[in-house]
């Protein structure tokens, strides 16, 4: 079997599960060649991914969590500054504390009524037409709105910023030169306007709190704030948008499971959501860099080697999950790592779960006769897995009375 986990073509219709399976069985820590790079170790078994993600003493998030190293002369180099994702404890811990309180489970749960309202409004916008692009008009709307409200920016601006994240995640090979870097610069340009607005008229929102926060007695400078802003916009939509779109593909391809869920959605949705997270795994990988010589699954890892964790493969590992390639919405226990694990576990996972539940409930119970029209267009990315566009149709219905 040809193995190429780097090429975006391997993800043209979702995760390359056949490649993952071969690697888990034959080369669980595999040396993957990299065009214009030195190559990296691809880690595909659950246990090994777990150990690397939690082992920050041996595996660093610096200089980046992306496969390619940042170039100092490009927009993504950040001029020596680092995004929180690309820090190690204790620095990472200190910066994470700045926003952690906004994403705790109790505070996230308190946002449930508002998210239910947003979900109802999102479905209301399309229900009378009987058709829509599910990705942009439903799945992408919720996270765009939620992060906009958290940051205290207009909801329509959140939608426009979401479009920039798609460019950032699309493989550079299929875009014009430095398109991702230019999208980052556009986001920074918008963020500078946020800085001016929140400093002039501070409010009770996350953007204001970040501008007033201190790390080691020092307030964030503009670049540090902009990197936080980029992270929140970028990561704020990834999991929800792609889980909802990929999850719908999975549900419509497993009608018996869909019927089971709809028969008692209020009680069955939590386990169904976790299984969809495992089954689809929106974030393909995260990279670490070896801090020292070490051994992983029998392979000798040298200091400075890139070590890349493939979460979609770990979540299909038969040593961890019974019948891993089968969608089982009642699966329990379900210790998937779609959100990562350890110090870098996704900070927004509690909010993402509430967003997912709100949209799934509205979509599955109100859009009757739902079906996908044609083949979904998947995002050309080896980093994020999910449809970029997916047309659906359904029986036209009425807007909510609420």
N, C-alpha and C positions, 0 to 999 in steps of 0.2 A: 504493500500500500504506500502511495505517495503521501508523505507527511509534510505539511506546510502550515503551521499555525500562525505564521506571520502575515501571509497574503490575505488582503481583504476578500479575495475571491473565494476563500475557504468558508466565508461567512455570508455568502450571497443569498442563502435561504435560511439563515439561522446558524446555530452552533454546529461545528463539524463533529457530530457525535461519533461517527465511525472512526475518525482519526483518534478521538479521545480514547475510545475503547481499545484500539490497537496499542496505544501508548501505555495505558494502565496495565495491560497484560504483558507487554514486551519491553517497554522502556519508560517506566514511570517518571524518571528524571532524564529528559532527552535533550541532547544538544541540538538546538534549532539554529540553522544559518539565518543570517539577517542581512538583507541588501544594504549596502553602505554602512554596515555596522559590524561589530566583532562577534555577534551571535550571543545566544543566551540559553540557559537551562529552563526547559519547559516542565513544570511540575503538575502532574495530572491526578494523583491519588488523593483521596480525602485526608488521610492521616498526614501526608507530607505537606499538603497545602495548609492544614491546621497548624503544623509545627512551624512552618516558615512565617505565617501571618502573625503568630503569637511570639515568635522568637526574635524580638527586636534587638536583643543583645548580639545576635550573630548576623542578622539580616536588616540592613538599613533602608529606610525610605528615601534617603538622599542618594544621588542628587535629584531623582525624580521617580514617580511611580509609573511613568510611561516607558515603553521599551526603548525608544530612541532617547539618547541623551540630549538635553537642551543645548542649543548653540547660543553663545553669548551675544552674537550679532543678529539674532532673530528676535521677533516680538515675544516669543514664548520663553526667552532666556531670563526675563524679569530683572536684568541688570544686577544679578547677585542676590536679589530677594528670593525668598522661598514661600510657596503656599504651604498652609498648615499640613496638607496631605504629604508633603515632602520633607517633613521634620520627624525627628525621633524624640522619644522621651529623654530628658524631662522638658525640653523646649516644646515639643508637641503637646504635652500635658498642660503646660501653662497657657498656650494659645487656645486649646480646646475648651478650657475652663471659661473663656470669655463668652462663649455662646452656648455652653452645655445646658445652662438653666432653661433656655428657650425650647429645648428639645427633649426634656425629661418626659417620661411616660405620663405622669399626672397632668402636666401642662398640655401635652399633646392631646390627651383625652378630653380636656376642657374645650378643645377646638372642634370636637365632633359635631355639635349642632351647626356651627358655621359651615363646616365642610359638607354636611348633608344639604344645606341650603344651596351651596355652590353647585353641588352635583345635580340637584333638581333643576337649577337654572341652565346648566350646560346641556342637559337632555332636552329641556324645553326649547332650546334654540334650534334643535334639529328634528324633533319628533313629528312635526306637522309635514315635513318634506318627504319622509320615507326613505331618505338616502343621505349619506354624508361621507366625508373622509374621516374615518374613525380616529386616525392618529392626530391630525391637527385640530379637529373640531370637538373631540371628546377627550381622548387620552392625554393630549398635551395641554388642554385648558386648565384642568384642576391644579397641577403643580405650578403652572405659570401664575395662576391667581393666588395660590396660597403663599408662595414665596414673595410675591409682590406685596401682599398684605403684611407679612412678617417684616419686610424691609421698609414699609411705609412709602411705596411708590405706586403710581397709577396702575390699575389692573391691565389696561391695554399695553402699557410699557412692558409688563411682565411677559405678555404674549410675544412682543417683538424681540425681547431679549432671548426668549426660548428658541427663536429661529437661529440666533447666532450660535447657540450651543450645538445645534445640528451640524453647522459648518465646522465647529471646533472638533467634533467627534468623527467627522467623515475623513477617511484616509486621504493623506495628501496626494497620493498617486492619481486619484480620480478628480482632483480639483485644480484650479489654476494655482500657480506658484504662490506659496505662503498665504493661501486663503484663510487657514486656521489662525495664523498670526494676526491677520488684518481683522478677523472677527473679534479676537481678544482685544485689539486696540479700540475697536468700536465700543466694546463693553466697558473698557476703561474710560473712554470719553464720556459715556453716559454716567459712569460711576463718579467722575469728577463733578458732574452736575449735582449728584446726590450729596456729595461732600459739602458743596457750597450751600445747598438748600438746608441740610440738617444742622449745619453749624449756625446758619442765620436764623433758622426756625426749628429748634430741636423739639422732638415729639417723643411719645412713648412707643418707639418702634426699635427694631433690632439695629437698623443702620445708625440711629442716634446713639444707642447704647455702645456700639462698637467704637464710634468716634470718641466717646467719653471714657472708654475702658483703658486700663493700664496693665502693662506687663513689666514686672520688675521696676515699678515706679515710673514707667515711661508710657505715654500715650502712643497709640498707633500713628505712624506717619501716613501720608497719603497713599504711598505704594502698598504698605501693609494693609490698609483698609481696602484698596482696590483688589488685592489678591483674595481677601476674605469675601468681598462682593462677588468676584468671579466664581469662587468655590461654591457659594450659596446658590447662585443662579444656576450654575452648571450641574452640581450634584443634586440640587433640589428637584430637578425634573427627570433625571436619568431613570431611576428605578420605577417610579410611578408610571411614567409615559410608556416605557417599553414593556413593563409587566402587564399593563392593561391591554396593550396591542397584541403582544405575543400570547398572553393568557387567553384572549378571545379566540385566537387561532387554535390554541390547544383545546378549549372548551367546545368549539364548533366541530373539531375533529374527533371529539369523544362525547357523542350525544347522550350516552347513558350516564356519564358523569355529570353532564350539564343538567339532565333531568333530575338526578339525585340532589344536586345543589338547590335547584329552584323549588323542590318539594318542601324544603324547610330552610330557606336561605338565612333567616335570622340566626339560627343556631349552627348551621353548617358552614357559614361563610368564613369564620376564623381558620378552621383547618383547611378549607379549600384555598384560601389566600396563601397560606404557607406552602401548600403543595404546588401552587402555580409559581411561587417564587423559586422553589427548588427546581421545578420542571423546566422553567424558561430561563432563569438566571440572567437578568439583564446586563450586569457588568461581566464582561468576558474575563478580564484578567487584572491583576495588579502586580507591579514589579517591585522587587527588592534588590539590593546590592550586597554581596557578601562582605562583611566587615573583616573576616579572617578566613584562613583555610579551614574547611570543615568537610564533613561527609554527610551526604543526604541520599538515602536509599541505595547505598553502596557506591555512589558516584562521588569523586573527589572534586569538591567545589573550591576554587581558588579565590583568595582575597581579591575583590574588585569584580568578580564575575556577576553578570546579571542573572537573577533567579526570578522567573515569572510564574505566578500562581494562576492556574486556570480553574476558576470557580465552577464553570458549567460542567467540567469533567468531574471535579470533586463531588458535585451534587448528583452525579449519575454512577458513583462508585458502588458496585455490588457488595463490596466488603462492608459498606456502611448502610446501604439502603436495600431492602428486599424489593425485587422486581423494579429496579431503578428507572427503566425506560417506559414504565407504565404509569399513566396519570391516575393517581388514587387520591381523590379529594378528601377522603377520610383518614389518610395516612397518619399514624401516631405510633411512636414519637416521630418527629420530623426535624432532626437537627441539621437542617441545611445551613449553608454559609453563603447565601446569596448576598448578604450584607457584610461579608467579611467577618473577622473575629479578632479578638485581642485589642490592643490599644487603638487600632485604626478601624474598629468596627463602625459601621455607618452611624453617624450622629443623628441623622434624620429618619432613622428607620421607624420610630414610633409614629411620626407624622405620616410617613409614606404608607404605613399600614392603614391608617384611618382614611387617607385619600383613596386608596385602593378599594376599601370596603364601601365607601360612599358611592363611588362611581359604579362598581359592579352591581350593587343593589339596584340603583336606578336603571342601568342599562339592561340588566337581565330581566327585571320585572316590568319594565315599561316598553322596551323596544321589541315587540312581538314579531316572530318570524324572521329574526335576525339572521343574515347570511352575508358572506363575503362575496363580492363581485370581482371576478378576475383574480389574478395572482397578486399578493401584496408585494410592494417594492421595498426591499429591505435596505436598511442603512448600510452604505459601503464602509464598514468599519470593522477593525479587528479588536476594538476596545469595548464597544457597546453593541449589544444584540437586540434588534427589534425592527419592526417595519417602519419605514420612513413615510410611506403612504399606503393606505388600505381602504378601498372603497367598500362600503357596506350598504345594504338596503334592508328595509323592514316595513311592517305595516304602519302607515301613517296613523298617528294618534293625537290626542289632545294635550295641550300644555297643562301643567299642574295648576290646580285652583289656588294653591298656596302662594 
